[in-house]
Amino acid sequence: MTPLPATVTPVDEASVLGRWELERIDRKKIANAISLDFMANGQVRGAIECNTFLTDYTISEQAIELGNAIITAAGCHPRFDAEPRLVERAETTLFAQPPATISDDGKYLLLNGTSVLVFRRVG
């Protein structure tokens, strides 16, 4: 398992642009659960398992705040094998305006709320 980055800095709008995949929640590895694509126009497109959403985002006081999102309610394909309980915890943390930091090398985004979410940059 990849260790948490040793040095992190608060996020800003430029540092979060791009695509991110959830890699861990707390100390548990997770795959195919949540992806985020922060765009320069102030919107974020995301997927929670096989459901998608589009909403606006702001970064203030070192936290990422997502707007009210409408999330599709599609049935999931079997490749989405993440533990439902973990996905629910991750979703709750994501939409609760978590304090956010980014690793100094820009490869990891950490959201720290009721759980710690570790996203890896994929684009």
Sequence and secondary structure as in RCSB ss.txt:
>XXXX:A:sequence
MTPLPATVTPVDEASVLGRWELERIDRKKIANAISLDFMANGQVRGAIECNTFLTDYTISEQAIELGNAIITAAG
CHPRFDAEPRLVERAETTLFAQPPATISDDGKYLLLNGTSVLVFRRVG
>XXXX:A:secstr
     S EEE  HHHH EEEEEEEETTEE  SSEEEEE TTSEEEEEETTEEEEEEEEEETTEEEE         
  TT  S HHHHHHHHHHHTS  BEEEETTSSEEEEESSSEEEEEE  
